[in-house]
Amino acid sequence: HAPHATQIRKQTCRSTLNIGTTGMTSPSVTTAAASFRALARSRRSTRRFQPNRKIPDGVLRDVLESTLTAPSGFNMQPTQVILVRNQEMKQRLAKEAMLGGGNQWRTQDASVLAVFLSDLHVHKRLSRIVELEKEGNMRDPAYMALLPVVSTFLTGEGHAATWMKQVATTALSAVQPMPAIEPVESWSYKNTALAAQTYTLAAHSHGLATCMMEGYDNRRVQRLLQIPPERYSIPLIVATGYEYQNESLHSKKTPRLPLEEVFFDGTFGVPLSDLDDETDLIDEETDVSEVAASS
């Protein structure tokens, strides 16, 4: 696992040299695409971690800073992350809150447990986000004026309020486009999932192994980590560390549905059949495929 991750890191570092926020030269685009393919196609869930391994502070900080770049609705960033590094606490979580032997072993052996929290009281973040937006001075004044109203309306806090807004928007949808109102849990969870995916790929770029876990007692995790249960829920926990020696040699990537079963063309159910194959990709594709296949 580690040698291939080193190759991925080198590719990624090269790809960032000439990439700007407004555009990239053709070689930069090519290299960035190759680097991302290497990351996305070689990453897999790790079944077993090396115990007693510490992630260097600089590596962990870089992963966290990359995680902060994840997008979110209205830039509300409704996510907190608790990093559990204390071995005693990891053992308590494994014993008292995790479901299944696999999750228990991963919890106690991983270097870090990234416990992702979704904010269920999104309105309480609004003043801080507005403050950041004003400091950034990038938004149109009209957007800033509407942000408090629109963000509060669409995040769906409270069962009764959500139901009333759903009824109203459904009725009005017959005559004009209206937003879909979803419970705050759904809205916040999907935004937190974007941050968790960014975290996972950032960790993989440093050669770290990860496993996204859902098998735990949410209430017990809240109690052990002193998480306010009325405000935050826990959509997932990402075990992070170093893969157990030779573990990658005994496991394969889990199968995925073929492209034709996932993507439709224009409307639901219409097969996507007119895309060219990968012959348009650059020569680097061969090297990237070899890295992904061997990981």
Long-range contacts (C-beta under 8 A, 24 or more apart in sequence): 1-207, 1-209, 1-243, 1-247, 1-248, 1-295, 2-207, 2-242, 2-243, 4-42, 4-291, 4-294, 4-295, 5-204, 5-205, 5-206, 5-207, 5-208, 5-295, 6-207, 7-38, 7-291, 8-35, 8-38, 8-39, 8-42, 8-204, 8-205, 8-207, 8-291, 9-205, 9-206, 9-207, 11-35, 11-38, 11-288, 12-38, 12-39, 12-205, 30-282, 30-284, 31-284, 33-281, 34-282, 34-284, 34-285, 34-287, 34-288, 37-285, 37-288, 37-292, 38-288, 38-291, 38-292, 39-201, 39-204, 39-205, 40-201, 41-288, 41-289, 41-292, 42-204, 42-291, 42-292, 42-295, 43-200, 43-201, 43-204, 43-210, 43-295, 44-251, 44-253, 44-254, 44-295, 45-210, 45-211, 45-212, 45-254, 46-106, 46-209, 46-210, 46-211, 46-239, 46-241, 46-243, 46-244, 46-247, 47-102, 47-106, 47-211, 47-247, 47-251, 48-105, 48-106, 48-109, 48-243, 48-244, 48-247, 49-106, 49-109, 49-110, 49-111, 49-209, 49-239, 49-241, 49-242, 49-243, 49-244, 50-109, 50-241, 50-242, 50-243, 50-244, 50-245, 51-108, 51-109, 53-111, 53-241, 53-242, 54-111, 55-111, 55-112, 55-208, 55-240, 55-241, 59-206, 59-208, 60-112, 62-202, 62-206, 63-199, 63-202, 63-203, 63-206, 63-208, 64-199, 66-198, 66-199, 66-202, 66-205, 67-195, 67-198, 67-199, 67-202, 69-198, 70-194, 70-195, 70-197, 70-198, 70-199, 71-194, 72-191, 72-194, 72-195, 73-151, 73-154, 73-155, 73-187, 73-191, 74-129, 74-147, 74-150, 74-151, 74-154, 75-129, 75-132, 75-133, 76-122, 76-125, 76-126, 76-129, 76-151, 76-155, 76-191, 77-125, 77-129, 77-191, 78-118, 78-119, 78-122, 78-125, 78-187, 78-188, 78-191, 78-192, 79-116, 79-117, 79-118, 79-119, 79-188, 79-191, 79-192, 79-195, 80-116, 80-117, 80-119, 80-232, 81-114, 81-115, 81-116, 81-117, 81-195, 81-199, 82-113, 82-114, 82-115, 82-117, 82-225, 82-227, 83-112, 83-113, 83-114, 83-115, 84-112, 84-113, 84-115, 84-225, 85-111, 85-112, 85-113, 89-224, 89-225, 92-224, 93-216, 93-221, 93-224, 96-220, 96-224, 97-216, 97-217, 97-220, 97-221, 97-224, 98-213, 98-215, 98-216, 98-217, 99-215, 99-216, 99-217, 100-215, 103-213, 103-215, 103-216, 106-211, 106-213, 106-239, 107-213, 107-237, 107-239, 109-241, 109-244, 110-211, 110-239, 110-240, 110-241, 111-208, 111-240, 111-241, 111-242, 112-239, 112-240, 112-241, 113-237, 113-238, 113-239, 113-240, 114-196, 114-199, 114-237, 114-238, 114-239, 114-240, 115-221, 115-225, 115-234, 115-237, 116-192, 116-195, 116-196, 116-199, 116-234, 116-235, 116-236, 116-237, 116-238, 117-192, 117-227, 117-232, 117-233, 117-234, 118-185, 118-188, 118-189, 118-191, 118-192, 118-232, 118-233, 118-234, 118-235, 119-188, 119-231, 119-232, 120-157, 120-184, 120-185, 120-188, 120-230, 120-231, 120-232, 120-233, 121-157, 121-184, 121-231, 122-151, 122-152, 122-155, 122-157, 122-184, 122-187, 122-188, 123-151, 123-152, 123-155, 123-157, 124-231, 126-151, 126-152, 153-179, 154-179, 154-181, 154-187, 155-184, 155-187, 155-188, 156-181, 156-182, 156-183, 156-184, 156-186, 156-187, 157-184, 158-184, 159-183, 185-233, 188-233, 189-233, 189-235, 192-235, 192-236, 193-235, 193-236, 196-235, 196-236, 196-238, 199-238, 200-238, 203-238, 203-240, 207-242, 208-240, 208-241, 208-242, 209-240, 209-241, 209-242, 209-243, 210-238, 210-239, 210-240, 211-238, 211-239, 212-236, 212-237, 212-238, 213-237, 213-238, 213-239, 248-295
